[in-house]
Amino acid sequence: MEALLILLLVASVNACGNPSFPPVYSRVVNGVNARPFSWPWQISLEVSRGTYYSHTCGGSLIDSEWVVTAGHCIHSGRSYRVVLGEYDRDVVDGSEETIAAAKIFVHPQWNPSCLSCGNDIALIKLSKPAILNDKVKPACIPPAGDIFENDYPCYVTGWGRLYTGGPLAMKLQQALLPVVDHQTCSQSDWWGNSVRTTMVCAGGYEMSGCNGDSGGPLNCQGANGLWYVYGVVSFGSSRGCNTLHKPTVFTRVSAFNSWIDSTMASN
């Protein structure tokens, strides 16, 4: 019986998309402080600046050894590390795990000169497995081809700028970003041809990601109660973080299951 309980406990810790500290659902459209550790797959991607590292992007833990982020977050020749179990970047509370990136795989069709061409996704293999616990857990990957309906309530999370040109957030932020379906988002007065079917739009005026949120997740809860990293923050309007008819555009993770699976399996 004791062995069974231990196995069940381990299974619970390792289970994807099931936070120990459930998120506080908020209808607030602008960013609010998230409940600490309620998005336990959220990571801070840090880049070396010579003698120190600093936050550059977000990302999501999808396995004890793997993180998904955006292709545009990665630049060749730079050193990266991942901080897990983070909430307030201004405070060290002992929950943080900092792990170097051992290998980085940017999608082979990602073109840094053409953001709207798509394929803005990358995988990071950690130098050692993350220690999974109640504050560090993986998100689930949605099934291949999965598409959430228009206006489906999802949340963007990250430490991006609090407003256009503003400071980076210290405490993890969350904002409600309902899904905008492709038919709407591809209209000429929205994003037009800049959005592809391998992308997903979410939010809009007064609801968006911002600089520093790149690579972070669009978190959507499935009918089974589990949370999925449905999107990876890719781009927004050059006119500002909150622009009418210019919702945040994400790489749709469910369009890249084969590449994710094959990359992880072969490495």
N, C-alpha and C positions, 0 to 999 in steps of 0.2 A: 504493500500500500504506500509506504514512504517513497519507494522508487517511482511509483506511478505519479505521485504528487509532484516529485521533482521534474519528471518528464513533462507533465502538464504545465508547470511553471515555466520551464525552458521554452516550450512551444508558445506560451502566451507572450513571452518577452520577444521571441523571434518572429511572431506573426506580423505580417505587413498591415499597414493602414489602420492600426488599432491603438490610438494613443492612450496611455495610462491616465493622462490628465486631459479629458475631452475639451475641445475648443469651446469657447463661449460664443455662441452664434450672435452676430450683431448685424442689424439692418443698416448700420451706419455705413455710408458709401465712401466717406473719406477714411483714411487709415486710422486705426486705433491700436493701442498696445494689445498684443495678443496675451492670452493667459500663458504664464510661463510653462514651457515644455509641452504645450498642447499640439505643437507641430514637430514631433520628435525626429522627423526625417530632414527637416530644414538644416542646411549647412551654410556656413560662411566660407566662401572660397577666397583664400588670401594669396597674394602674389608677392614675390620677393622684390623689395625696393633697395637692394644692396645689403644694408646692415639690419633691416627689419622687414617684417611682412605687414601688409595692410589689406583690408577688405576690398575686393574688387567686384565680386558677383555672388549670387546665391546658387543653390543647387539642392538636389534631393538624394538622400541615401536610399538606394533601391535594393541593396543587399549588404551584408556585413563588410564586403570588400569593394563595393562599387557605388559611384555617385554619377547622376546624370545632371548635366548643365548645358549651357548654350555654346555652340561652336565659336561665336564671336567673343566669348570670354577668354579664349585660349590664344596665346601668342607664342610662336616658336622661340626657343632660347630662354624662356622665362621659367622660373621655379615656382611651383604652386604647393600649397598645403590646404588641408580641409580642417575646419573646426566644427566638431559635432557637440551636441549638448549645450549649445550656446543660447542665451536669451538676451542678457544685457551686455553688450560689447564693452561697456565701461567698467564692468565689475567681474572679478574672478571669484566664482562661488564654488569651485571644485567639481562642477558637473561637466566641464569642458574636456573634450578629447581632441588633441591636435595631432593629425596624421599626415605625413608627407604623401604627395602624389607619386606613385611609382611609375605608372604609365598613363598616358593620355591618348585617347582615340577620338579624333574629330571626324565627323562623317565625311567620307571620301568625296562627296558631291557638294560639300559646303564651299561656297565661294565668298570670301570676305569682301569682295568688291561688289557683291550683289546680294544684299540682305533679303530683298523680296523674292529671290530665287528659291528660298527655302533651304531645307536640310541643316538648319541652324541648331545642331545638337552635338554633344560630345559626351563621352564616358570617361570617367577617371577611375583607374584601378589604384586602390590604396596600398601603401607599402606594408600594411598589416591589417588584419580584420578589426573593425570597430568592436568595442565592448558594448554589446546591446544590453540595455537596461530600461528602466521606466522613463528615462529622459532621452534615450537614443534608440530609435526604432526605424525600420525601413518603411517607405510608402509602398503601396501596391502599384503595379504597372497595369493599365487597363488592357482588356483583351484586344487583339488585333482588329482594327477597323472600327472600334467602339466610338460612337459619337453621341454626346449629350445634346438634348434638345434645346431649342432656343429658349433663353431666359432661365435656364437651369442654374440654380444658385451655387456658385463656386467661390473660392477665396484665393486671392493672391497673398503671399507672405514674403517678407524680406526686410532688409535693413537699408533699403534704397532711400533716396532723398525724400524728405517729408513733403516737399512741394517743389515746383520748377525752380531750379537754381538754389534751393535751400540746402540745409545740412543733411548728412546721412543720419538715419535714425540710430540711436544707441540700443533701444529696446526693440525686439522683434515686432513688426507691424503686421496687421492683417486688414484686408479690405474686401468687402463683398463685391464680386465681379460676376454678374450673371452672364451666361454664354450668349453670344450673338451669332446666330447661324450664318453659314457661308453665303446663303442667298442674300441676306441683308448686308453683311459686311463687304461683299464684293460689288455692291451698287456703286455707281460712278461718283456719287457725292459722299461715299464712305471711303473705303480703301481701294475700291476698283480692282484693277488687275494686279495690285500689289499683294493680294492675299491669294493663296493657293489652297487646294483642298487638303493639303498636308499640314495646314495651319488651323488654328482656332482663334477666334476673336472673343474678347470678354470685356465687359464694362462699357465705358463710354464717358460722356461728360460727367465730371466730378468723381469718376471711378476709373482708376488706372494704376498700372505699375509706374515706376519712375527710375531714373538713373541709379544704378546700384542694385536694382531688383533683378537685373538680367540674369538668366540662367536658373532663377528660382521657380518654384512650382505654381501651377494653377491647381489648387486642391479641390477635388470634387468627390462628394460622398456618394457611393453607389447604393443601390436598393438593398444590398446586403449589410449596410452600415459601415463598411470599410471605406477608407479614404484612398483615392487614387491620384497619382501625379498625372493629370490629364494633359497638362501643357507645360512648356518650358518658356519663360519670358524671352521673347526675341526682339521686338521693336515696338515703338510708339511714335507719336507725332513729333516732328521736329519743331512744332510750334509750342510745345509744352506738354506736361504730363497729363493734363486734363483738358482735352479738346473735343468739342462736339463732333460726333460721327467719326471719331478716330479712336476706337477702343484699342486696348493693348492687344498686340498680336503675339501669339504663342506658337511654338512648334508643337504640333499635335503628336503626343507620344505614341498613340495607338496606330500611327502611320509608320512607325519605325521598329515594331516588335522584332521583325526578322533580323534587322541589323543589330539591335540590342542583344538578342539571344545569341547570335552567332559570334559576336565580339566577346561576350562574357564567356561563352563556352570554349573558345579557342585561346583564351588568355587567363 
